[in-house]
Amino acid sequence: MKHILFIGGAGFIGSNLLKQFDTDKYLLHVLEPEDANISRLDKAKVTIHRCSLSDVGTIQGILTTYNIQTVVHLVSTLIPGSTYEEYKDEFKTVIFPSIEIMEICAKEKIKFIYFSSGGTIYGNRNEMKPFSEEDEVSPISYYGWSKQIMENSILFMHRTKGLPYLIIRPSNPYGHGQNIYAKQGLVAVAIGKILEGKPVEVWGDGSSIRDYIYIDDLAVSVYQLIERNACNTTLNIGSGRGYSVNDVLAFLKIVSGIDYKIEYKNPRPVDVSNMVLDVTKLKEFIDIVNTPFMDGINIFFEEEKTKGNNKNTNQK
């Protein structure tokens, strides 16, 4: 049996990733702080550890007591629009403790898998060309900068102390389990506004392009990478195709059947103009056919619509 610890495993990505694992083959552990919502894991066969990320001593005890062989790091408190003050807090509560955990993993030969950000770490450029893993990383937001610091720390630990690692740079994931009332994730937030009967707010003119991946496809891809022991490399995970914000909103009008209002606002300096990931390298490791974007949006919308209908029925 293989023991895997998911730091932040009760979140949107982590909870969907856990579903892919055969619990007869893997013993799954999730680390979340005491006040974290773990309702996404209600039906999951996992061992929950309630502990702050900054309590490195307790985490070290978990790693050794349970003979953890792989750590999957999914924690970030930032979003692309986060401020410098929020970034400073992230450094104290997430980045520095994570570097200490990397030290422990290097010493114990525990593989460290890190979820970075394909959407923000590369930064901005005018050329309409997919970003590959070999491209320069030049983030323009504190969120992207925090990801770059984490990546550089991992590479340093590998270079100096032999830390086995895998850096994953996902594009924009969407789908079931995502909070439709949060502040990030265009597809999810737009669905939330549509179901509430409110206008969808857009920063800029809606021409910015993003690469979207259905959450099940991301989860399957990561599971395959773990199964096939992809190691000591950095990989983009996305669809390899871009859609503008206006494209996404047009698709949502089709699947919802609602001609909702869109409010365009001034663009933000932290948003890149176009971001599509080159997934050529990923295909050397795994075999997967991604869900067509329109199909994924339709599934997600219908699931959330059904939840809303059930909620209204229960309240009557």
Backbone bond lengths (Angstrom), bond angles and torsions (degrees), N, CA, C in turn:
res aa  C-N    CA-C-N  psi(-1)  N-CA   C-N-CA  omega(-1)  CA-C   N-CA-C  phi
1 M - - - 1.457 - - 1.537 110.45 -
2 K 1.314 114.89 137.97 1.460 120.53 179.62 1.526 109.85 -103.22
3 H 1.315 116.31 130.86 1.460 121.51 179.92 1.527 110.06 -98.86
4 I 1.338 116.34 125.37 1.458 121.78 179.00 1.522 109.28 -124.49
5 L 1.322 116.08 132.94 1.462 121.10 176.59 1.526 109.09 -107.00
6 F 1.327 116.02 122.99 1.461 122.24 177.71 1.531 108.37 -102.55
7 I 1.313 116.31 108.04 1.466 120.90 177.25 1.525 107.24 -82.95
8 G 1.331 115.71 113.52 1.461 119.88 -173.58 1.518 111.81 84.53
9 G 1.314 117.07 28.47 1.459 122.31 -174.18 1.517 115.45 -74.42
10 A 1.341 117.87 -6.52 1.469 119.90 -179.73 1.520 112.44 -92.37
11 G 1.325 116.91 1.58 1.455 120.91 179.87 1.512 113.00 -79.68
12 F 1.312 115.27 -173.62 1.464 122.32 -177.70 1.523 112.40 -57.39
13 I 1.334 117.23 -53.59 1.464 120.10 -178.09 1.521 110.95 -72.24
14 G 1.323 116.80 -46.67 1.460 120.45 -176.32 1.511 113.63 -59.93
15 S 1.329 117.41 -44.64 1.466 120.73 -177.90 1.524 111.29 -64.62
16 N 1.323 117.54 -34.71 1.466 120.24 176.95 1.523 111.71 -75.27
17 L 1.319 116.56 -34.13 1.458 120.41 177.68 1.527 111.29 -65.40
18 L 1.316 117.24 -41.19 1.467 121.80 -179.11 1.525 111.99 -58.76
19 K 1.317 117.46 -31.65 1.462 121.46 -178.20 1.527 112.69 -63.86
20 Q 1.312 116.64 -21.40 1.462 120.63 -176.29 1.523 113.37 -79.42
21 F 1.331 116.66 -16.83 1.462 119.51 -170.80 1.520 112.95 -88.34
22 D 1.314 114.92 136.22 1.460 122.72 174.76 1.531 107.69 -77.44
23 T 1.324 116.34 111.33 1.471 119.78 -175.91 1.525 112.93 -74.35
24 D 1.321 118.03 -3.83 1.460 120.68 170.72 1.531 110.29 -83.33
25 K 1.315 114.74 -13.82 1.463 120.70 -177.67 1.524 112.17 -111.93
26 Y 1.334 115.01 -30.46 1.465 121.03 -177.53 1.525 111.14 -123.05
27 L 1.315 116.26 138.65 1.467 121.98 170.74 1.530 106.68 -101.08
28 L 1.318 116.06 116.74 1.453 122.26 -170.73 1.522 111.51 -100.03
29 H 1.310 116.34 130.78 1.459 123.20 178.34 1.524 108.62 -123.18
30 V 1.320 116.24 140.08 1.463 121.81 179.29 1.518 109.21 -125.31
31 L 1.326 115.66 130.92 1.461 121.68 177.06 1.525 109.51 -107.39
32 E 1.328 116.34 121.80 1.461 122.21 177.42 1.530 108.82 -142.67
33 P 1.334 118.19 147.35 1.471 120.36 176.88 1.523 111.39 -67.49
34 E 1.300 117.00 165.05 1.463 122.94 -175.25 1.521 112.85 -57.08
35 D 1.323 117.06 -36.89 1.460 119.76 -174.87 1.524 113.76 -91.49
36 A 1.323 117.94 5.02 1.466 120.55 -178.00 1.528 111.42 -75.43
37 N 1.305 115.93 144.77 1.467 122.56 175.60 1.532 108.26 -80.81
38 I 1.319 116.49 118.62 1.474 119.70 -179.20 1.531 111.11 -114.24
39 S 1.320 116.74 24.13 1.468 120.64 -176.70 1.523 112.88 -63.41
40 R 1.338 117.33 -24.80 1.470 119.98 178.47 1.530 111.56 -65.87
41 L 1.334 116.61 -16.83 1.465 120.77 -177.11 1.524 113.01 -101.52
42 D 1.329 117.31 14.00 1.471 121.40 -174.62 1.532 112.98 -54.37
43 K 1.311 117.95 -36.81 1.464 120.86 -176.78 1.527 112.69 -106.02
44 A 1.310 116.66 7.57 1.463 119.90 -176.34 1.529 111.33 -87.03
45 K 1.324 115.40 144.43 1.460 121.56 177.36 1.527 108.15 -90.66
46 V 1.336 115.36 84.54 1.464 121.01 -176.32 1.522 110.02 -139.09
47 T 1.329 114.73 159.50 1.466 121.27 171.60 1.522 107.48 -99.63
48 I 1.328 116.54 121.30 1.459 121.66 -178.19 1.523 110.04 -93.43
49 H 1.314 116.39 131.39 1.463 122.32 174.96 1.522 107.25 -116.83
50 R 1.330 116.94 117.77 1.458 122.27 179.47 1.525 108.92 -91.34
51 C 1.307 115.85 107.87 1.453 119.78 -174.28 1.523 109.66 -162.53
52 S 1.318 117.01 140.21 1.460 121.31 174.96 1.522 110.18 -72.16
53 L 1.308 116.74 145.98 1.454 120.87 178.52 1.522 111.44 -61.77
54 S 1.320 116.79 -27.59 1.462 120.76 -179.56 1.528 112.96 -76.85
55 D 1.332 117.19 -10.96 1.464 120.83 177.85 1.526 108.77 -86.60
56 V 1.306 114.72 70.77 1.464 121.45 -172.60 1.533 111.60 -63.00
57 G 1.330 117.23 -34.86 1.462 120.19 179.51 1.514 112.39 -61.15
58 T 1.332 116.42 -43.79 1.473 120.35 178.22 1.523 110.25 -65.29
59 I 1.327 117.05 -40.59 1.464 120.54 179.54 1.525 110.76 -64.14
60 Q 1.312 116.56 -40.19 1.470 119.95 176.43 1.528 110.42 -59.81
61 G 1.334 115.92 -40.12 1.458 119.72 177.49 1.524 112.04 -62.99
62 I 1.322 117.03 -39.02 1.469 121.23 178.14 1.526 110.15 -64.39
63 L 1.326 116.14 -43.87 1.462 120.62 -178.35 1.528 111.75 -60.57
64 T 1.335 116.46 -41.77 1.460 119.86 -177.14 1.531 112.00 -81.89
65 T 1.327 117.08 -41.59 1.469 120.76 -177.98 1.514 112.01 -61.81
66 Y 1.326 116.62 -40.88 1.468 120.90 -175.86 1.526 113.09 -99.28
67 N 1.326 116.60 7.58 1.454 121.28 177.61 1.538 110.75 52.50
68 I 1.330 115.15 50.26 1.466 120.57 179.78 1.526 109.33 -65.50
69 Q 1.328 115.69 131.27 1.459 120.24 -179.78 1.528 113.26 -104.38
70 T 1.344 115.42 -21.86 1.465 120.56 179.77 1.517 109.70 -140.59
71 V 1.320 116.50 134.71 1.461 122.48 172.77 1.519 108.26 -111.64
72 V 1.326 116.15 128.86 1.463 121.23 176.39 1.525 107.59 -111.19
73 H 1.307 116.22 114.49 1.474 121.93 -173.97 1.531 109.27 -98.97
74 L 1.350 115.82 115.79 1.465 121.79 -175.94 1.527 112.83 -121.45
75 V 1.317 117.62 11.62 1.463 120.41 -169.67 1.527 112.89 -92.02
76 S 1.329 115.04 131.61 1.459 122.77 167.12 1.515 107.42 -157.62
77 T 1.308 116.59 137.67 1.463 120.18 178.27 1.523 111.38 -100.28
78 L 1.329 117.24 -0.06 1.456 121.19 -175.27 1.513 112.95 -99.70
79 I 1.330 115.45 161.50 1.464 123.74 169.75 1.526 106.62 -130.78
80 P 1.344 118.87 166.68 1.473 119.40 -177.00 1.526 114.76 -53.28
81 G 1.329 118.05 -28.54 1.452 120.42 -179.13 1.515 114.74 -90.46
82 S 1.322 118.15 9.09 1.470 121.02 -176.85 1.531 112.18 -64.96
83 T 1.333 115.00 151.02 1.458 122.07 -177.39 1.528 111.92 -89.49
84 Y 1.334 114.51 173.11 1.464 120.01 177.33 1.530 111.40 -62.97
85 E 1.328 116.49 -39.66 1.460 119.83 178.77 1.528 110.94 -61.52
86 E 1.319 116.59 -40.61 1.471 120.65 177.92 1.524 110.63 -67.76
87 Y 1.331 115.89 -36.23 1.457 119.97 176.52 1.524 111.43 -63.08
88 K 1.340 116.94 -42.13 1.472 120.25 178.96 1.523 110.70 -60.78
89 D 1.322 116.40 -39.60 1.464 120.14 178.16 1.524 110.74 -66.86
90 E 1.340 116.53 -38.65 1.467 121.26 177.37 1.521 110.93 -60.72
91 F 1.322 115.92 -40.24 1.464 119.71 -179.38 1.525 110.76 -62.91
92 K 1.338 115.85 -41.86 1.462 120.00 -177.93 1.527 112.35 -72.29
93 T 1.331 116.71 -42.03 1.470 120.10 -170.65 1.529 114.25 -95.40
94 V 1.333 117.20 -18.68 1.466 119.64 -176.68 1.534 112.12 -122.82
95 I 1.327 117.05 -56.02 1.466 119.80 -171.10 1.527 112.02 -66.34
96 F 1.323 117.51 -53.05 1.467 118.82 -176.99 1.530 112.57 -63.17
97 P 1.355 119.51 -46.42 1.470 118.49 175.83 1.525 112.70 -59.74
98 S 1.336 116.46 -35.28 1.467 119.92 -179.92 1.522 111.39 -64.99
99 I 1.327 116.15 -36.88 1.464 119.95 177.20 1.532 110.35 -64.39
100 E 1.322 116.68 -38.15 1.464 120.13 175.83 1.532 110.79 -63.53
101 I 1.310 116.14 -39.31 1.467 120.46 178.82 1.524 110.06 -66.98
102 M 1.334 117.24 -36.88 1.468 120.52 175.51 1.529 110.35 -59.47
103 E 1.335 116.22 -41.24 1.474 121.05 178.08 1.526 110.61 -57.31
104 I 1.318 115.36 -45.48 1.472 120.44 -179.52 1.524 110.21 -65.00
105 C 1.338 115.72 -44.35 1.466 119.70 -179.54 1.526 111.14 -62.46
106 A 1.324 116.42 -39.51 1.468 119.89 178.03 1.524 110.83 -61.22
107 K 1.334 115.88 -44.42 1.461 120.93 -179.36 1.522 111.45 -63.98
108 E 1.339 116.73 -39.87 1.464 121.38 -176.30 1.533 113.05 -91.74
109 K 1.339 116.70 2.52 1.476 122.29 -178.56 1.530 111.80 59.44
110 I 1.329 115.45 40.26 1.465 122.25 177.53 1.528 108.13 -93.84
111 K 1.307 116.74 129.48 1.466 120.66 179.95 1.532 109.88 -69.63
112 F 1.336 116.22 135.73 1.461 122.53 -177.21 1.523 109.05 -114.57
113 I 1.328 115.94 112.28 1.473 120.96 179.52 1.516 108.29 -105.52
114 Y 1.317 115.54 125.52 1.465 119.61 -174.79 1.529 111.55 -120.31
115 F 1.331 115.44 131.05 1.451 121.22 174.44 1.521 108.82 -89.58
116 S 1.308 115.69 104.72 1.445 122.25 177.10 1.532 108.66 -89.41
117 S 1.327 118.28 -143.54 1.459 120.45 -179.49 1.518 111.13 -147.54
118 G 1.313 116.12 107.02 1.462 119.72 175.41 1.509 111.85 -67.58
119 G 1.338 116.62 -21.26 1.451 120.77 -176.11 1.520 114.87 -81.39
120 T 1.336 117.41 -21.38 1.469 118.75 -175.65 1.519 114.55 -127.13
121 I 1.309 118.56 -20.26 1.466 118.63 -171.24 1.527 112.64 -73.37
122 Y 1.335 117.63 -26.71 1.460 119.31 -178.29 1.526 112.74 -77.99
123 G 1.330 117.16 -25.65 1.448 119.71 -179.79 1.521 112.55 86.95
124 N 1.323 115.84 -152.14 1.460 121.18 -171.70 1.525 111.92 -113.67
125 R 1.315 115.74 147.90 1.461 120.66 169.91 1.521 108.44 -160.71
126 N 1.313 115.73 153.03 1.461 120.46 -176.98 1.520 112.71 -84.87
127 E 1.312 116.85 -22.72 1.456 121.30 -178.62 1.523 110.85 -67.43
128 M 1.331 117.26 128.96 1.458 122.22 179.90 1.531 109.50 -83.77
129 K 1.290 115.21 78.07 1.464 121.62 -176.62 1.517 108.63 -142.51
130 P 1.360 118.32 135.52 1.469 120.18 179.63 1.527 112.00 -60.28
131 F 1.324 115.16 145.81 1.457 120.82 177.77 1.518 110.28 -83.51
132 S 1.324 116.10 129.89 1.461 120.66 175.17 1.520 109.21 -105.24
133 E 1.315 115.37 164.82 1.470 120.99 -177.20 1.528 112.47 -62.46
134 E 1.333 116.94 -20.81 1.464 120.54 -179.50 1.527 112.78 -85.50
135 D 1.325 117.57 -9.14 1.466 120.45 -179.98 1.530 111.06 -68.70
136 E 1.319 115.44 153.58 1.458 120.93 177.33 1.531 109.91 -63.78
137 V 1.319 116.07 141.42 1.462 120.00 174.76 1.521 108.29 -98.27
138 S 1.331 116.44 123.26 1.467 122.43 -177.39 1.525 109.32 -140.94
139 P 1.332 117.83 67.31 1.464 120.00 -176.33 1.523 112.26 -61.49
140 I 1.342 115.59 150.79 1.464 120.58 -179.50 1.529 111.60 -117.86
141 S 1.326 116.80 8.81 1.465 121.10 176.61 1.524 108.70 -127.51
142 Y 1.329 116.25 158.99 1.464 119.99 177.00 1.518 110.87 -64.57
143 Y 1.323 116.35 -31.69 1.467 120.81 176.38 1.530 110.01 -61.05
144 G 1.337 115.99 -51.17 1.460 119.60 178.45 1.513 112.59 -62.64
145 W 1.317 115.94 -37.68 1.472 120.47 178.81 1.518 110.50 -63.26
146 S 1.326 117.01 -40.48 1.466 119.69 178.91 1.524 110.51 -62.75
147 K 1.327 116.62 -37.42 1.464 120.58 178.15 1.530 110.90 -66.30
148 Q 1.331 116.48 -39.76 1.456 119.84 178.98 1.525 111.13 -64.30
149 I 1.323 116.95 -40.92 1.469 120.66 178.08 1.526 110.33 -60.92
150 M 1.326 116.18 -43.68 1.469 119.58 179.13 1.528 111.11 -63.83
151 E 1.311 117.20 -44.24 1.463 120.45 178.75 1.529 110.60 -60.57
152 N 1.323 116.27 -47.05 1.467 119.82 -179.64 1.525 111.79 -62.00
153 S 1.315 116.55 -35.86 1.467 120.54 178.60 1.530 110.45 -66.00
154 I 1.320 115.82 -41.14 1.464 120.21 178.10 1.527 110.41 -62.43
155 L 1.319 116.90 -45.95 1.462 120.71 -179.34 1.525 111.13 -64.39
156 F 1.332 116.42 -36.70 1.465 120.23 177.00 1.525 110.64 -63.58
157 M 1.349 116.02 -44.93 1.470 120.31 179.98 1.531 111.21 -65.14
158 H 1.319 116.18 -35.41 1.469 119.04 177.13 1.530 110.29 -67.94
159 R 1.321 115.71 -43.04 1.452 121.89 -176.27 1.526 111.95 -67.93
160 T 1.321 116.53 -39.09 1.471 120.16 -173.41 1.527 114.20 -99.25
161 K 1.350 116.37 -25.63 1.463 118.56 -174.14 1.523 113.80 -131.70
162 G 1.335 116.29 7.02 1.455 119.81 173.56 1.512 115.21 75.30
163 L 1.328 118.43 22.73 1.469 120.70 179.82 1.527 110.52 -60.44
164 P 1.349 117.78 121.21 1.472 119.44 173.05 1.530 108.56 -76.22
165 Y 1.335 117.76 132.69 1.451 119.47 -172.43 1.526 112.62 -145.19
166 L 1.302 114.68 165.36 1.462 123.28 168.18 1.521 106.66 -145.99
167 I 1.326 117.00 120.96 1.465 122.00 176.45 1.521 108.37 -102.16
168 I 1.325 115.53 123.72 1.458 121.96 -179.45 1.523 108.76 -110.05
169 R 1.328 115.92 127.36 1.459 121.36 177.10 1.529 109.63 -113.11
170 P 1.326 116.82 88.45 1.464 119.05 -178.71 1.525 111.62 -77.42
171 S 1.328 115.76 153.22 1.461 120.14 172.46 1.524 108.03 -79.84
172 N 1.312 119.42 -146.88 1.463 121.99 -176.73 1.529 110.56 -90.30
173 P 1.337 118.39 101.63 1.464 119.82 179.89 1.525 111.15 -79.00
174 Y 1.323 115.39 149.63 1.466 120.80 177.33 1.523 108.17 -148.88
175 G 1.332 116.95 158.25 1.461 120.08 175.82 1.511 112.57 135.91
176 H 1.346 115.18 -170.09 1.459 120.52 -172.45 1.523 112.68 -56.81
177 G 1.320 114.13 140.79 1.453 120.75 -178.04 1.512 113.22 94.58
178 Q 1.340 117.08 -11.70 1.457 120.37 179.53 1.528 109.66 -82.60
179 N 1.309 115.94 139.74 1.462 121.73 -179.08 1.528 109.88 -73.66
180 I 1.321 117.61 115.17 1.467 120.72 -177.99 1.533 112.18 -83.80
181 Y 1.331 116.13 0.13 1.467 119.99 178.50 1.526 111.39 -117.48
182 A 1.318 117.05 21.88 1.469 121.54 179.37 1.531 109.93 -89.59
183 K 1.338 115.91 -168.37 1.463 120.88 -176.86 1.518 113.51 -106.30
184 Q 1.340 117.45 2.12 1.454 119.27 179.01 1.522 110.18 -142.38
185 G 1.341 114.92 160.94 1.454 120.96 -177.30 1.516 109.85 94.69
186 L 1.335 116.52 90.59 1.470 120.98 -172.66 1.516 112.85 -53.55
187 V 1.316 117.46 -50.06 1.461 120.37 -176.14 1.520 110.82 -60.02
188 A 1.334 116.63 -48.66 1.463 120.94 -178.24 1.523 111.93 -64.67
189 V 1.320 116.82 -47.99 1.466 120.42 -177.92 1.524 110.71 -63.15
190 A 1.339 116.65 -41.19 1.467 120.04 179.10 1.526 110.94 -63.05
191 I 1.326 117.25 -41.52 1.468 120.21 177.97 1.523 110.14 -61.87
192 G 1.321 116.71 -42.08 1.454 120.32 178.03 1.520 111.94 -59.36
193 K 1.326 117.07 -45.19 1.463 121.04 179.61 1.534 111.23 -64.81
194 I 1.320 116.30 -41.65 1.472 120.37 179.94 1.521 110.75 -61.19
195 L 1.323 116.76 -46.50 1.462 120.68 -178.70 1.523 112.12 -68.51
196 E 1.326 116.77 -24.42 1.469 120.33 176.39 1.525 112.53 -86.91
197 G 1.333 115.18 -8.15 1.466 118.77 -177.89 1.511 113.25 74.75
198 K 1.331 116.83 26.83 1.459 121.70 -178.52 1.532 110.44 -109.37
199 P 1.336 117.95 158.73 1.467 120.59 176.72 1.529 110.98 -66.39
200 V 1.325 115.93 149.47 1.462 121.32 174.96 1.523 107.54 -92.78
201 E 1.328 116.95 124.99 1.463 121.76 -178.86 1.523 110.19 -90.24
202 V 1.329 115.85 135.74 1.460 122.26 -179.55 1.515 108.77 -125.82
203 W 1.336 116.08 129.81 1.460 120.48 175.49 1.525 108.49 -85.93
204 G 1.336 117.10 114.78 1.457 121.32 -176.96 1.509 111.10 95.34
205 D 1.335 115.82 -161.61 1.465 120.63 -175.15 1.529 114.06 -95.14
206 G 1.334 116.58 4.85 1.463 120.14 178.05 1.512 114.89 84.23
207 S 1.336 116.93 9.09 1.467 119.60 -178.25 1.525 113.15 -89.49
208 S 1.328 117.36 -12.69 1.465 119.72 -178.32 1.523 110.61 -63.39
209 I 1.319 115.20 142.99 1.472 121.86 -171.73 1.521 110.60 -111.84
210 R 1.325 114.68 138.46 1.462 120.94 178.29 1.528 110.43 -134.50
211 D 1.315 114.43 159.38 1.456 123.60 175.60 1.531 107.23 -102.31
212 Y 1.318 117.52 124.25 1.471 121.52 -176.75 1.527 109.97 -114.59
213 I 1.343 115.42 143.10 1.460 119.91 177.02 1.525 109.43 -134.71
214 Y 1.317 115.69 133.26 1.463 121.56 178.98 1.530 108.27 -66.91
215 I 1.312 116.47 138.85 1.461 121.00 -171.49 1.528 112.79 -58.38
216 D 1.317 118.26 -36.81 1.470 119.72 178.74 1.523 111.29 -63.67
217 D 1.340 116.51 -37.06 1.467 120.08 179.13 1.525 110.87 -67.59
218 L 1.325 116.84 -39.57 1.468 120.08 176.24 1.522 110.41 -63.45
219 A 1.325 116.73 -44.76 1.467 121.09 -177.92 1.528 111.04 -63.87
220 V 1.317 117.24 -43.86 1.468 121.19 179.04 1.525 110.14 -63.65
221 S 1.328 116.55 -41.62 1.464 120.44 -179.86 1.519 111.21 -60.96
222 V 1.321 116.69 -46.10 1.467 120.62 -178.88 1.528 110.30 -66.45
223 Y 1.325 116.39 -40.90 1.465 119.48 178.49 1.535 110.39 -59.83
224 Q 1.324 116.56 -44.54 1.466 119.75 179.41 1.527 111.12 -62.62
225 L 1.315 116.74 -38.67 1.465 119.84 178.61 1.525 111.22 -63.60
226 I 1.323 116.35 -38.95 1.463 120.27 177.84 1.525 110.48 -69.19
227 E 1.322 116.51 -43.98 1.469 121.55 178.89 1.525 111.43 -59.58
228 R 1.314 116.18 -38.61 1.466 120.71 -176.32 1.523 112.42 -93.88
229 N 1.325 115.12 8.21 1.460 122.77 173.95 1.532 113.08 55.34
230 A 1.326 116.28 44.47 1.463 119.41 172.04 1.521 107.62 -62.37
231 C 1.316 116.53 128.76 1.469 119.06 -170.52 1.523 111.38 -146.89
232 N 1.323 114.40 147.85 1.461 123.28 175.23 1.532 112.31 57.02
233 T 1.322 114.42 47.71 1.460 120.03 179.37 1.526 109.06 -153.20
234 T 1.321 115.47 166.88 1.460 122.93 176.99 1.517 108.40 -119.02
235 L 1.340 116.35 132.39 1.460 120.18 -174.34 1.522 112.17 -133.87
236 N 1.329 115.23 131.70 1.461 120.82 167.75 1.519 109.05 -74.41
237 I 1.329 116.82 142.67 1.462 121.02 169.93 1.526 107.38 -130.82
238 G 1.306 115.80 114.11 1.454 121.49 179.76 1.512 110.20 -162.84
239 S 1.314 115.94 -166.50 1.461 120.34 179.82 1.522 111.39 -92.26
240 G 1.348 116.26 -20.58 1.451 119.67 -176.23 1.519 112.76 78.65
241 R 1.342 116.05 10.36 1.467 120.88 -179.52 1.524 109.56 -135.09
242 G 1.320 116.56 142.35 1.451 120.14 -177.15 1.517 113.79 -109.89
243 Y 1.323 114.86 148.36 1.464 122.23 175.06 1.522 108.25 -133.01
244 S 1.325 116.48 140.38 1.458 119.57 176.95 1.526 109.69 -75.49
245 V 1.322 115.39 163.54 1.466 120.53 175.54 1.521 109.53 -57.92
246 N 1.334 116.54 -41.64 1.470 119.88 179.58 1.526 111.79 -64.49
247 D 1.332 117.32 -34.82 1.473 120.43 174.93 1.523 110.39 -60.28
248 V 1.329 115.94 -47.63 1.468 121.19 -178.08 1.525 110.18 -60.26
249 L 1.311 117.02 -44.91 1.460 120.90 -178.26 1.523 111.43 -67.58
250 A 1.335 116.43 -32.40 1.473 119.88 175.83 1.527 110.21 -68.15
251 F 1.328 116.93 -41.34 1.468 120.84 177.44 1.529 110.40 -60.55
252 L 1.331 115.97 -41.51 1.461 119.74 -178.60 1.528 111.86 -67.27
253 K 1.308 117.17 -31.72 1.472 119.29 175.44 1.520 110.45 -66.24
254 I 1.326 115.71 -35.85 1.465 120.02 179.09 1.523 110.90 -68.59
255 V 1.334 117.21 -50.90 1.473 119.63 -174.74 1.524 112.41 -72.25
256 S 1.345 116.87 -29.71 1.467 119.53 -178.85 1.522 112.26 -86.36
257 G 1.327 116.04 -26.28 1.462 119.38 -175.52 1.514 112.02 72.45
258 I 1.345 117.00 17.26 1.465 121.90 -176.76 1.528 109.13 -117.51
259 D 1.312 116.18 126.91 1.460 121.18 177.48 1.530 108.64 -89.19
260 Y 1.309 116.06 71.77 1.459 121.70 -174.53 1.531 111.10 -76.06
261 K 1.319 115.14 164.69 1.457 121.45 -177.99 1.526 110.70 -88.34
262 I 1.328 115.93 142.69 1.471 122.30 176.78 1.524 108.36 -117.96
263 E 1.325 116.35 130.71 1.455 121.43 178.30 1.530 109.11 -112.32
264 Y 1.338 116.21 116.50 1.461 121.39 179.74 1.521 110.11 -91.03
265 K 1.331 115.63 131.51 1.460 121.65 -178.39 1.530 109.79 -121.49
266 N 1.312 116.32 170.90 1.459 120.67 -179.18 1.531 110.68 -59.34
267 P 1.335 117.69 139.51 1.472 119.85 179.71 1.520 111.68 -64.11
268 R 1.340 115.78 155.82 1.461 121.42 178.31 1.529 109.60 -102.75
269 P 1.322 117.59 141.19 1.471 119.94 -178.70 1.525 113.62 -67.29
270 V 1.344 117.65 -15.59 1.473 120.10 -177.52 1.528 112.37 -87.71
271 D 1.329 118.03 -3.54 1.465 121.08 -177.39 1.526 110.58 -97.10
272 V 1.327 116.52 129.24 1.458 120.76 177.76 1.520 109.41 -77.38
273 S 1.345 116.53 155.55 1.462 120.50 -175.65 1.521 112.58 -79.59
274 N 1.320 116.42 -36.39 1.467 119.14 178.13 1.523 110.45 -150.90
275 M 1.314 115.42 141.42 1.458 120.78 -178.47 1.523 109.32 -150.87
276 V 1.311 115.08 107.50 1.465 122.27 173.11 1.516 106.69 -129.33
277 L 1.323 117.00 136.73 1.456 120.58 -176.04 1.524 112.09 -96.19
278 D 1.306 115.30 137.18 1.459 122.37 171.52 1.531 107.17 -81.96
279 V 1.327 117.54 118.29 1.468 121.33 -176.29 1.527 112.14 -108.43
280 T 1.315 116.54 21.49 1.471 121.17 179.54 1.523 111.13 -58.96
281 K 1.319 116.61 -45.65 1.467 120.81 -178.25 1.524 110.94 -64.59
282 L 1.331 117.31 -39.33 1.465 121.22 179.41 1.517 111.28 -57.60
283 K 1.323 116.85 -39.23 1.463 121.59 -176.18 1.527 112.43 -67.58
284 E 1.327 116.79 -13.06 1.464 119.86 174.88 1.529 111.22 -75.44
285 F 1.355 116.27 -17.00 1.462 121.45 -174.91 1.529 113.39 -107.66
286 I 1.322 117.70 -33.94 1.466 120.11 -172.64 1.524 111.39 -135.33
287 D 1.330 114.81 166.94 1.465 122.37 175.00 1.518 108.01 -123.32
288 I 1.325 117.16 116.54 1.460 120.14 179.53 1.528 109.79 -154.17
289 V 1.318 114.86 142.04 1.466 121.08 173.68 1.524 106.87 -109.08
290 N 1.312 116.94 115.86 1.456 120.95 -175.95 1.525 113.10 -71.92
291 T 1.307 116.00 149.20 1.454 122.89 176.35 1.527 109.66 -65.79
292 P 1.333 119.49 128.80 1.466 120.20 176.17 1.527 110.63 -54.74
293 F 1.318 116.57 140.36 1.461 121.28 -172.74 1.530 112.27 -57.19
294 M 1.319 117.26 -45.60 1.458 120.10 -179.46 1.529 111.25 -61.82
295 D 1.321 116.91 -38.69 1.471 120.77 178.10 1.520 110.82 -64.63
296 G 1.331 116.17 -43.80 1.458 119.90 -179.70 1.520 112.22 -63.38
297 I 1.321 115.98 -42.70 1.468 120.17 178.17 1.518 110.41 -62.16
298 N 1.324 116.21 -42.84 1.466 120.36 -179.17 1.526 111.53 -62.47
299 I 1.328 116.76 -44.75 1.473 120.88 178.61 1.518 110.36 -60.16
300 F 1.330 116.05 -47.41 1.463 121.77 -177.64 1.531 110.59 -61.99
301 F 1.331 116.11 -46.50 1.472 119.31 -178.39 1.530 111.17 -63.03
302 E 1.319 116.68 -45.55 1.469 120.03 -177.91 1.527 111.10 -63.94
303 E 1.337 117.20 -37.49 1.469 120.20 177.20 1.526 110.97 -62.36
304 E 1.325 116.39 -45.98 1.462 119.83 -178.69 1.528 111.57 -70.03
305 K 1.304 116.92 -35.54 1.464 121.04 177.26 1.522 110.23 -63.47
306 T 1.338 116.15 -42.14 1.470 120.86 178.80 1.525 110.83 -64.24
307 K 1.331 116.07 -41.75 1.477 119.67 177.25 1.517 110.70 -58.66
308 G 1.343 116.02 -43.89 1.452 120.85 -179.76 1.509 112.44 -63.73
309 N 1.341 116.36 -41.17 1.463 120.73 178.45 1.522 111.41 -64.69
310 N 1.342 115.45 -41.29 1.472 119.70 179.29 1.519 110.93 -65.70
311 K 1.346 115.58 -38.50 1.464 119.90 179.34 1.515 110.73 -64.25
312 N 1.336 115.74 -42.98 1.469 119.21 179.37 1.506 112.02 -65.38
313 T 1.366 116.10 -37.15 1.465 120.91 178.91 1.526 110.74 -65.77
314 N 1.336 115.70 -42.44 1.460 120.31 -178.54 1.532 112.26 -66.88
315 Q 1.329 115.86 -27.49 1.453 119.48 -177.46 1.527 111.96 -81.14
316 K 1.321 117.49 -13.92 1.468 120.27 -178.69 1.525 111.32 -76.90
